[in-house]
Amino acid sequence: MCAMRPEPGHEPGDGAPGTDSALGNLDRPDNPSPHEPGWKAVLTPEEIRRALSRIAHEILERTHGGEGIVLLGIPTRGVYLARRLAARIGEFEGAPAPVGSLDVTMHRDDLRLRPARALQRTEVPADGVDGKIVVLVDDVLFSGRTVRAALDALNDLGRPRSVQLAVLVDRGHRELPIRADYVGKNLPTAHREAVRVLLAESDGEDSVLLGERDQ
């Protein structure tokens, strides 16, 4: 059972310049495929699967078997990744880890610049986050501003014992002193480049693509 906050009917992608997801995932129907000109796949479906399995093992190792952990995905694709990690942990330990989602919309530092935003889904496992080891999960770590917003949003929910961060891709260019504890792939990029994560749950396929940023 999860405690749910009010939310909208859909979960749009983030896309704001200067944020982690701006050059990461754009939740829109024209997301490129690995076969389109100008885009190349930097992670294949099998490599994504192996990266998530490795992250799940690392989480279990660092948390002594996953005792007291809660996985919270940052919408949209961070939620799908958190669910996959919870399932992997279940395969290794016999029971999936508690998993939920964390909306960061109202804590973003660019709200005054782009105030028209739809709220997204927050779901917290029934036992809450007090005294837990919370692992925030996102697809792309870029500036660090989305993670900062997530920490503020998490503070509204309770007082975890500790907070860790797991990301599928770290593309660098941090603007805040934030570092991931678990990384699927460190991907050096230029500012002009875009990193887009495609997942089967939202895009029909698994892939991480690198290409030129839309002008």
C-alpha positions in Angstrom: 0.0 0.0 0.0 1.2 3.5 -0.8 0.1 6.9 0.5 -0.8 9.0 -2.5 -0.8 12.7 -2.9 -3.2 14.5 -5.4 -1.8 14.4 -8.9 -2.7 15.1 -12.5 -3.8 12.7 -15.2 -0.4 12.7 -16.9 3.3 13.1 -16.2 5.0 15.4 -18.7 8.8 15.3 -19.1 10.9 18.0 -17.5 12.6 19.8 -20.4 13.6 23.0 -18.7 17.0 24.4 -19.8 19.7 24.0 -17.1 18.0 21.2 -15.3 18.9 17.5 -15.1 16.2 16.4 -17.5 16.4 19.3 -19.9 18.9 17.5 -22.0 18.1 14.1 -20.6 14.6 12.7 -21.3 11.9 14.7 -23.2 8.6 13.0 -22.7 7.1 13.7 -26.0 6.0 11.6 -29.0 9.0 12.6 -31.2 11.6 11.0 -29.0 14.3 9.8 -31.4 15.1 6.1 -32.0 18.6 4.8 -32.2 18.2 4.5 -36.0 17.5 8.2 -36.6 20.3 10.3 -38.2 22.3 12.4 -35.7 21.6 10.1 -32.7 23.7 7.2 -31.5 23.0 4.6 -28.9 25.4 4.7 -25.9 23.6 2.1 -23.9 21.8 -0.9 -25.4 18.9 -2.8 -23.7 21.3 -5.4 -22.5 23.7 -2.9 -21.1 20.8 -1.1 -19.3 19.8 -4.4 -17.8 23.3 -5.2 -16.6 23.7 -1.6 -15.2 20.5 -1.9 -13.2 21.5 -5.4 -11.9 24.9 -4.0 -10.8 23.3 -1.0 -9.1 20.9 -3.3 -7.3 23.8 -5.4 -6.0 25.7 -2.3 -4.9 22.6 -1.0 -3.0 22.3 -4.3 -1.2 26.0 -4.3 -0.4 26.1 -0.8 1.0 22.8 -1.2 2.9 23.7 -4.6 4.4 21.1 -6.6 2.5 18.7 -3.8 1.8 17.4 -3.5 5.4 15.3 -0.4 5.8 15.6 0.9 2.3 12.9 2.8 0.3 13.4 3.5 -3.4 11.7 6.8 -4.6 11.8 7.5 -8.3 11.7 11.0 -9.7 9.0 11.1 -12.4 8.8 10.2 -15.1 11.5 7.7 -16.1 13.1 7.6 -12.6 9.9 5.9 -11.4 10.2 3.1 -13.9 13.9 2.7 -13.1 13.1 2.6 -9.3 10.5 -0.2 -10.0 13.0 -2.2 -12.0 15.6 -1.8 -9.2 13.0 -2.9 -6.6 12.3 -6.0 -8.7 16.0 -6.8 -9.1 16.4 -6.5 -5.4 13.5 -8.9 -5.0 15.1 -11.4 -7.3 18.3 -11.3 -5.2 16.7 -11.1 -1.7 13.4 -12.9 -2.2 11.2 -9.8 -1.6 11.1 -6.6 -3.6 12.2 -3.4 -1.9 9.5 -0.8 -1.0 9.2 1.6 -4.0 7.4 4.8 -4.7 7.7 8.1 -6.5 8.5 11.7 -5.5 7.2 14.8 -7.3 9.6 17.6 -7.2 7.6 20.2 -9.2 6.8 22.6 -6.5 10.4 22.6 -5.2 12.1 23.5 -8.5 14.2 26.7 -8.5 12.9 27.7 -12.0 9.2 27.9 -11.1 9.1 31.7 -11.4 10.6 31.4 -14.9 8.3 28.6 -16.0 5.3 28.7 -13.6 2.9 26.6 -15.8 3.7 23.1 -14.7 1.5 20.1 -14.1 2.0 18.3 -10.8 3.2 14.8 -11.0 2.8 11.7 -8.9 4.0 11.2 -5.3 3.5 7.8 -3.8 5.1 6.9 -0.5 5.2 3.3 0.9 2.9 2.8 3.9 5.7 2.7 6.4 6.8 6.2 5.2 10.4 7.4 5.1 11.2 8.2 8.8 14.3 6.4 9.8 14.7 4.7 6.4 17.5 4.7 3.9 15.9 6.5 1.0 17.4 5.9 -2.4 16.4 8.6 -4.9 16.3 7.2 -8.5 16.6 9.3 -11.7 17.5 8.6 -15.3 20.0 11.4 -16.0 22.1 13.4 -13.6 23.1 16.8 -15.1 23.2 20.1 -13.2 22.0 18.6 -9.9 19.1 21.0 -9.6 16.4 18.3 -9.9 18.1 16.3 -7.1 18.2 19.4 -4.9 14.5 19.8 -5.5 14.0 16.2 -4.6 15.8 16.6 -1.3 13.5 19.5 -0.5 10.4 17.5 -1.4 11.6 14.6 0.6 12.0 16.8 3.6 8.2 17.4 3.5 7.6 13.7 3.8 9.6 12.9 6.9 13.1 12.4 8.3 15.1 9.6 6.6 18.0 8.0 8.3 20.1 8.8 5.2 19.5 9.6 1.5 21.4 8.1 -1.4 21.1 8.7 -5.1 21.1 6.2 -8.0 21.1 7.3 -11.7 21.3 5.5 -14.9 23.5 8.1 -16.6 25.8 10.8 -15.1 26.6 13.2 -17.9 28.5 15.7 -15.8 28.3 19.5 -15.9 27.2 19.8 -12.3 26.0 23.3 -11.1 25.5 22.2 -7.4 27.7 20.0 -5.1 25.7 16.8 -5.7 27.2 13.4 -6.5 25.4 10.1 -7.2 26.1 7.1 -5.0 25.2 4.6 -7.8 25.8 5.2 -11.5 24.9 3.0 -14.4 27.2 4.9 -16.8 29.4 7.9 -16.6 29.0 9.6 -19.9 31.2 12.6 -20.8 29.2 15.1 -22.8 29.4 18.6 -24.2 26.8 21.2 -23.3 25.5 21.3 -26.8 24.8 17.6 -26.7 21.5 15.9 -25.5 21.2 12.7 -23.6 17.8 10.9 -24.0 16.7 7.9 -22.1 14.1 5.6 -23.7 12.4 3.0 -21.5 10.0 0.3 -22.6 7.4 1.4 -20.1 7.1 4.9 -21.7 8.8 4.6 -25.1 8.4 1.0 -26.2 12.1 0.3 -26.1 15.2 0.6 -23.9 18.0 2.8 -25.1 20.2 5.7 -24.1 20.9 8.1 -27.0 23.4 10.9 -27.5 22.8 13.6 -30.0 22.8 17.3 -30.7 20.6 19.5 -28.5 17.5 21.0 -30.2 18.0 24.6 -31.1 
